[in-house]
Amino acid sequence: MEHVTLSQLLSATDGRAVDFDDTSAGFNSIALDSRNVRLGDLFWAVQGEQHDGHAFVAAAFDNGAAAAVVRNDYENELRVPVVTVPDTLI
């Protein structure tokens, strides 16, 4: 994957940045599984049939995520950088 900036991500998803200190943030890789997150990755929280990725946002940040893409209704109690979107599957 080529390097994607926060502004490109916001434009592509029509999302909203929340709790970003560094608006020049960029990401080289996207992880859908919090166990596979590496330092600087973007974690994309997807609700599947058996698990909801939103339950693993904290784990993704513990593993080094730089930001996460979450649904608009996600309660960002951790105050971590997230991009909110209506539906993370779209």
C-alpha contacts under 8 A as a table, 3 or more apart, distances in Angstrom:
res1	aa1	res2	aa2	distance
1	M	28	N	6.36
1	M	29	S	6.28
2	E	28	N	6.17
3	H	26	G	6.55
3	H	27	F	5.61
3	H	28	N	4.58
3	H	29	S	7.66
4	V	8	Q	6.27
4	V	9	L	6.76
4	V	26	G	5.43
4	V	27	F	5.28
4	V	28	N	6.43
5	T	8	Q	5.19
5	T	9	L	6.25
5	T	24	S	6.87
5	T	25	A	5.94
5	T	26	G	4.06
5	T	27	F	6.34
6	L	9	L	5.02
6	L	10	L	6.12
6	L	23	T	6.68
6	L	24	S	6.52
6	L	25	A	5.51
6	L	26	G	5.68
6	L	27	F	7.90
7	S	10	L	5.08
7	S	11	S	6.11
7	S	23	T	7.93
7	S	24	S	7.91
8	Q	11	S	5.08
8	Q	12	A	6.05
9	L	12	A	5.17
9	L	13	T	6.07
9	L	15	G	7.69
10	L	13	T	5.33
10	L	14	D	5.32
10	L	15	G	4.91
10	L	16	R	6.47
10	L	17	A	7.38
10	L	83	V	7.44
11	S	14	D	5.23
11	S	15	G	7.19
12	A	15	G	7.90
13	T	85	V	6.88
14	D	85	V	7.06
15	G	83	V	5.84
15	G	84	T	5.33
15	G	85	V	4.82
15	G	86	P	7.94
16	R	83	V	5.30
16	R	84	T	5.23
16	R	85	V	6.90
17	A	20	F	6.51
17	A	81	P	7.31
17	A	82	V	5.98
17	A	83	V	4.56
17	A	84	T	6.58
18	V	80	V	7.98
18	V	81	P	5.81
18	V	82	V	5.34
18	V	83	V	6.10
18	V	84	T	7.34
19	D	79	R	6.11
19	D	80	V	5.98
19	D	81	P	4.73
19	D	82	V	6.70
20	F	23	T	6.22
20	F	80	V	7.52
20	F	81	P	4.79
20	F	82	V	7.29
21	D	81	P	7.79
22	D	25	A	5.63
27	F	30	I	7.50
27	F	40	G	6.29
27	F	41	D	5.74
27	F	42	L	6.06
27	F	66	A	7.67
28	N	40	G	7.44
28	N	41	D	6.46
28	N	42	L	7.92
29	S	40	G	7.85
29	S	41	D	5.14
29	S	42	L	6.29
30	I	37	V	7.95
30	I	41	D	5.63
30	I	42	L	4.75
30	I	43	F	5.83
30	I	44	W	6.79
31	A	34	S	6.82
31	A	36	N	6.32
31	A	37	V	5.64
31	A	41	D	6.70
31	A	42	L	6.21
31	A	43	F	4.92
31	A	44	W	6.13
32	L	36	N	7.76
32	L	43	F	5.97
32	L	44	W	5.17
32	L	45	A	6.39
32	L	46	V	6.98
32	L	53	G	7.60
33	D	36	N	5.50
33	D	37	V	6.91
33	D	43	F	7.57
33	D	53	G	7.44
33	D	60	A	7.95
34	S	37	V	5.32
34	S	43	F	6.99
34	S	53	G	7.85
34	S	56	F	6.21
34	S	57	V	7.20
34	S	59	A	6.02
34	S	60	A	4.44
34	S	63	N	7.38
35	R	59	A	7.60
35	R	60	A	7.00
35	R	63	N	7.37
37	V	41	D	6.09
37	V	42	L	7.89
37	V	43	F	7.00
37	V	60	A	6.00
37	V	63	N	5.79
37	V	64	G	6.54
37	V	65	A	6.19
38	R	41	D	5.62
38	R	63	N	6.22
38	R	64	G	5.54
38	R	65	A	6.50
39	L	63	N	6.81
39	L	64	G	4.08
39	L	65	A	5.68
39	L	66	A	7.09
40	G	64	G	6.00
40	G	65	A	5.17
40	G	66	A	4.62
40	G	67	A	7.87
41	D	64	G	7.07
41	D	65	A	4.84
41	D	66	A	5.65
41	D	67	A	7.21
42	L	65	A	5.79
42	L	66	A	5.92
42	L	67	A	5.18
42	L	68	A	5.48
42	L	69	V	7.45
43	F	57	V	7.56
43	F	60	A	6.58
43	F	65	A	6.25
43	F	66	A	7.92
43	F	67	A	6.32
43	F	68	A	4.48
43	F	69	V	6.33
44	W	53	G	7.60
44	W	68	A	5.60
44	W	69	V	4.83
44	W	70	V	6.81
44	W	88	T	7.35
45	A	52	D	7.27
45	A	53	G	4.25
45	A	54	H	5.20
45	A	56	F	7.76
45	A	57	V	7.15
45	A	68	A	6.94
45	A	69	V	5.96
45	A	70	V	5.52
45	A	88	T	6.74
46	V	52	D	6.10
46	V	53	G	4.87
46	V	54	H	6.96
46	V	70	V	7.81
46	V	88	T	5.83
46	V	89	L	6.47
47	Q	51	H	6.17
47	Q	52	D	4.05
47	Q	53	G	5.56
47	Q	54	H	7.26
47	Q	88	T	7.91
47	Q	89	L	7.92
48	G	51	H	5.27
48	G	52	D	5.75
48	G	53	G	7.67
49	E	52	D	7.93
52	D	55	A	5.81
52	D	56	F	7.64
53	G	56	F	5.26
53	G	57	V	6.82
54	H	57	V	5.49
54	H	70	V	6.84
54	H	74	Y	7.44
55	A	58	A	7.61
56	F	59	A	5.16
56	F	60	A	6.24
57	V	60	A	5.05
57	V	61	F	6.40
57	V	68	A	7.17
58	A	61	F	5.21
58	A	62	D	6.17
58	A	78	L	7.52
59	A	62	D	4.88
59	A	63	N	6.24
60	A	63	N	5.10
60	A	64	G	6.51
60	A	65	A	5.52
61	F	64	G	4.99
61	F	65	A	4.54
61	F	66	A	7.05
61	F	67	A	7.64
62	D	65	A	7.31
65	A	68	A	7.25
66	A	81	P	7.24
67	A	80	V	7.05
67	A	81	P	4.93
67	A	82	V	5.34
67	A	83	V	7.54
68	A	81	P	6.65
68	A	82	V	4.71
68	A	83	V	6.24
69	V	82	V	5.60
69	V	83	V	4.73
69	V	84	T	5.94
69	V	85	V	7.21
69	V	88	T	7.05
70	V	74	Y	6.33
70	V	82	V	6.68
70	V	83	V	6.20
70	V	84	T	5.05
70	V	85	V	6.24
70	V	87	D	7.90
70	V	88	T	6.26
71	R	74	Y	5.48
71	R	84	T	5.33
71	R	85	V	5.03
71	R	86	P	5.43
71	R	87	D	5.61
71	R	88	T	6.02
72	N	84	T	4.87
72	N	85	V	5.25
72	N	86	P	5.35
72	N	87	D	7.70
74	Y	84	T	7.84
76	N	79	R	5.48
76	N	80	V	6.96
76	N	82	V	8.00
85	V	88	T	6.37
87	D	90	I	5.77
